[in-house]
């Protein structure tokens, strides 16, 4: 429920915002606003009314106070690389872009922590501490451009999340601006703070609870040794079976990734690694890190498991440049998919590893039934699938069919005991499917948390939770919940 306050002529609002961040920090020209009308999920677009580019916590707080005073919805945005429509502007909103808040505020190597502003790029954190033998573990494929603020909002993962966890496992504390403009600090510079874990509540809240302006991160000591293995298989099912066998043997690699034949050829066309056999049904990338002796021993064990499952070849890269070359294709997989079709729609479901073979077969059946080719790239170790549905948006009705196909994949993931998101968030894209995973009581409890922080629903409205206005499926769900006596909206 939005509380009405005084009316606002937009020119008055613009002048107030310019007084806070300067005229160069307020974007209103229609041609400039086009840049901000979508995030990485480009299928959905909505032009914001105003874009504001603050540089400090104080400026963010003042901008949010203007939004609160006039009941203007606002959406936070980092680099815009999100893939669920989390930074999609809403109608008549102010988009608060944190890209100018790009300072590393403190590096504390002795306590293994770094404090940054939200606009700092993910890869910059490791670059800032690597010469001292440290690194920042969460590494989304977009890490050379995605921002820490966006990673916090979506609880991003990456290749190394199998062993080291996702963003929430590496955030010690936050300074953030509440939706009424108040600034608070949660967590701290040491783990295991007393009281409620409000840091954990905020990480992954997708901008619905406020805007992070300072983030204290945990950094790790670089391992003594790293090996990257590339195994190629004639079938993707064999690669999937190897994943289960590796984990079943008690081995936890730093990362385990699978790419299917469609993806292999796409990346070789674009980045020409000359590492991925074009005739392979799938390749499995496995990174093992630790002490020299541990890594050497585990590499031998993993190689044997790959061969037992029919791997044609297993290549081991030890030198940094060789390891980077093996990972280069996987990091470029999403971008390379752009060569395969005019558009693609990526999903982000999670399944138990034991269900991998079955789910891949079902995805292939859905591909055949709907008539759309699907490329599969995924974090195999933790069951996080990234099926890329290839289509042409110019064909009438194509997007609607692809959305339906994507929804069937998500429902499949839930049916086998999985989740509708592993690291991309819910955003505008997957809110319709929240009732497939959560009960009415679950969703009501989440809404209590949101309203405790965001009672006017000004912060990123319409994201995460289904509403009758924004989701056709949610209309049915809403009726269902209303009959149960639950008021979600």
KARA-V662949 format. One record per residue. N is the residue number from 1. SS is DSSP state (hx for helix, st for strand, lp for the rest). D_CENTER is the distance of its C-alpha to the mean C-alpha in whole Angstrom. Layout:
<<N,SS,D_CENTER> <N,SS,D_CENTER>>
This chain:
<<1,lp,28> <2,lp,29> <3,lp,32> <4,lp,34> <5,lp,35> <6,lp,37> <7,lp,37> <8,lp,35> <9,lp,36> <10,hx,33> <11,hx,35> <12,hx,36> <13,hx,32> <14,hx,32> <15,hx,35> <16,hx,33> <17,hx,30> <18,hx,32> <19,hx,34> <20,hx,31> <21,hx,29> <22,lp,32> <23,hx,32> <24,hx,30> <25,hx,27> <26,st,27> <27,st,27> <28,lp,28> <29,lp,30> <30,hx,29> <31,hx,28> <32,hx,26> <33,hx,24> <34,hx,23> <35,hx,20> <36,hx,18> <37,lp,19> <38,lp,15> <39,lp,12> <40,lp,10> <41,lp,11> <42,lp,15> <43,lp,17> <44,lp,17> <45,lp,19> <46,lp,20> <47,lp,22> <48,lp,22> <49,lp,26> <50,st,25> <51,st,23> <52,st,23> <53,lp,22> <54,lp,23> <55,lp,24> <56,lp,25> <57,hx,24> <58,hx,27> <59,hx,26> <60,hx,23> <61,hx,25> <62,hx,28> <63,hx,26> <64,hx,25> <65,hx,28> <66,hx,29> <67,hx,27> <68,hx,28> <69,hx,32> <70,hx,31> <71,lp,29> <72,lp,26> <73,lp,23> <74,st,20> <75,st,17> <76,st,15> <77,st,13> <78,lp,12> <79,lp,12> <80,lp,11> <81,lp,9> <82,lp,6> <83,lp,7> <84,lp,8> <85,lp,11> <86,lp,9> <87,lp,12> <88,lp,14> <89,lp,17> <90,lp,20> <91,lp,24> <92,lp,26> <93,lp,23> <94,st,23> <95,st,19> <96,st,19> <97,st,17> <98,lp,17> <99,lp,17> <100,lp,21> <101,lp,20> <102,lp,20> <103,lp,22> <104,st,22> <105,st,24> <106,st,25> <107,st,25> <108,st,27> <109,lp,27> <110,lp,30> <111,lp,27> <112,lp,24> <113,st,22> <114,st,21> <115,st,21> <116,st,19> <117,lp,18> <118,lp,15> <119,lp,16> <120,lp,16> <121,st,14> <122,hx,12> <123,hx,15> <124,hx,18> <125,hx,18> <126,hx,19> <127,hx,21> <128,hx,23> <129,hx,24> <130,hx,24> <131,hx,28> <132,hx,28> <133,lp,27> <134,st,23> <135,st,20> <136,lp,16> <137,lp,15> <138,lp,11> <139,lp,10> <140,lp,8> <141,lp,10> <142,lp,10> <143,lp,11> <144,lp,14> <145,lp,13> <146,lp,10> <147,st,11> <148,hx,11> <149,hx,11> <150,hx,8> <151,hx,7> <152,hx,9> <153,hx,8> <154,hx,5> <155,lp,6> <156,lp,4> <157,lp,7> <158,lp,8> <159,lp,12> <160,lp,14> <161,hx,12> <162,hx,15> <163,hx,17> <164,hx,16> <165,lp,13> <166,lp,10> <167,hx,10> <168,hx,12> <169,hx,15> <170,hx,15> <171,st,15> <172,st,19> <173,st,20> <174,st,19> <175,st,21> <176,st,20> <177,st,22> <178,lp,22> <179,lp,23> <180,lp,26> <181,lp,26> <182,lp,27> <183,st,25> <184,st,25> <185,st,24> <186,st,22> <187,st,22> <188,lp,24> <189,lp,25> <190,lp,25> <191,lp,24> <192,lp,25> <193,lp,26> <194,lp,28> <195,lp,28> <196,lp,25> <197,lp,21> <198,hx,20> <199,hx,18> <200,hx,16> <201,hx,16> <202,hx,15> <203,lp,12> <204,lp,9> <205,lp,12> <206,lp,10> <207,lp,13> <208,lp,15> <209,lp,17> <210,lp,18> <211,st,17> <212,st,16> <213,st,19> <214,st,19> <215,st,17> <216,st,19> <217,st,17> <218,st,19> <219,lp,20> <220,st,21> <221,st,24> <222,lp,24> <223,lp,25> <224,lp,29> <225,st,28> <226,st,26> <227,st,26> <228,st,24> <229,st,25> <230,st,25> <231,st,27> <232,st,28> <233,st,29> <234,lp,30> <235,lp,28> <236,hx,25> <237,hx,26> <238,hx,28> <239,hx,25> <240,hx,23> <241,hx,26> <242,hx,26> <243,hx,23> <244,hx,24> <245,hx,27> <246,hx,26> <247,hx,24> <248,hx,27> <249,lp,29> <250,lp,28> <251,lp,26> <252,lp,22> <253,lp,21> <254,lp,19> <255,st,17> <256,st,18> <257,st,16> <258,st,18> <259,st,19> <260,st,21> <261,hx,24> <262,hx,23> <263,hx,20> <264,hx,23> <265,hx,25> <266,hx,22> <267,hx,21> <268,hx,25> <269,hx,26> <270,hx,24> <271,hx,23> <272,lp,27> <273,lp,26> <274,lp,29> <275,lp,27> <276,lp,26> <277,lp,29> <278,lp,29> <279,lp,31> <280,lp,28> <281,lp,27> <282,st,24> <283,st,23> <284,st,22> <285,st,21> <286,st,21> <287,st,21> <288,st,24> <289,st,24> <290,st,27> <291,lp,31> <292,hx,33> <293,hx,34> <294,hx,31> <295,hx,29> <296,hx,33> <297,hx,33> <298,hx,30> <299,hx,30> <300,hx,33> <301,hx,32> <302,hx,29> <303,hx,31> <304,hx,33> <305,hx,31> <306,hx,30> <307,hx,33> <308,hx,34> <309,lp,32> <310,lp,33> <311,lp,31> <312,lp,33> <313,st,32> <314,st,30> <315,st,30> <316,st,29> <317,st,28> <318,lp,29> <319,lp,29> <320,hx,26> <321,hx,27> <322,hx,27> <323,hx,24> <324,hx,22> <325,hx,24> <326,hx,23> <327,hx,19> <328,hx,19> <329,hx,19> <330,hx,16> <331,hx,14> <332,lp,16> <333,hx,15> <334,hx,13> <335,hx,16> <336,hx,19> <337,hx,18> <338,hx,19> <339,hx,23> <340,lp,23> <341,lp,23> <342,lp,23> <343,st,19> <344,st,17> <345,st,15> <346,st,12> <347,lp,11> <348,lp,9> <349,lp,12> <350,st,13> <351,lp,17> <352,lp,19> <353,hx,20> <354,hx,24> <355,hx,23> <356,hx,21> <357,hx,24> <358,hx,25> <359,hx,22> <360,hx,22> <361,hx,25> <362,hx,24> <363,hx,22> <364,hx,24> <365,hx,27> <366,hx,24> <367,hx,24> <368,hx,28> <369,hx,29> <370,hx,26> <371,lp,28> <372,lp,24> <373,lp,23> <374,st,20> <375,st,19> <376,st,17> <377,st,15> <378,st,13> <379,st,13> <380,hx,16> <381,hx,17> <382,hx,15> <383,lp,15> <384,st,11> <385,st,12> <386,st,11> <387,st,14> <388,st,15> <389,st,18> <390,st,20> <391,st,22> <392,lp,24> <393,lp,23> <394,lp,27> <395,lp,28> <396,lp,29> <397,lp,27> <398,hx,25> <399,hx,22> <400,hx,23> <401,hx,24> <402,hx,20> <403,hx,19> <404,hx,21> <405,hx,21> <406,hx,17> <407,hx,18> <408,hx,20> <409,hx,18> <410,hx,16> <411,hx,19> <412,hx,20> <413,hx,17> <414,hx,19> <415,hx,22> <416,lp,22> <417,lp,21> <418,lp,17> <419,st,14> <420,lp,12> <421,lp,9> <422,lp,8> <423,lp,4> <424,lp,3> <425,lp,6> <426,lp,9> <427,lp,10> <428,lp,13> <429,lp,12> <430,lp,13> <431,hx,15> <432,hx,18> <433,hx,17> <434,hx,17> <435,hx,21> <436,hx,20> <437,hx,19> <438,lp,20> <439,lp,24> <440,hx,25> <441,hx,26> <442,hx,22> <443,hx,21> <444,hx,24> <445,hx,23> <446,hx,20> <447,hx,22> <448,hx,24> <449,hx,22> <450,hx,20> <451,hx,24> <452,hx,25> <453,hx,23> <454,lp,22> <455,lp,26> <456,lp,26> <457,lp,23> <458,lp,22> <459,st,19> <460,lp,16> <461,lp,19> <462,lp,18> <463,lp,14> <464,lp,13> <465,lp,17> <466,lp,19> <467,lp,22> <468,lp,25> <469,lp,25> <470,lp,22> <471,lp,22> <472,hx,25> <473,hx,24> <474,hx,23> <475,hx,27> <476,hx,28> <477,hx,26> <478,hx,27> <479,hx,31> <480,hx,30> <481,hx,29> <482,hx,32> <483,hx,34> <484,lp,33> <485,lp,33> <486,lp,30> <487,lp,29> <488,lp,25> <489,lp,26>>
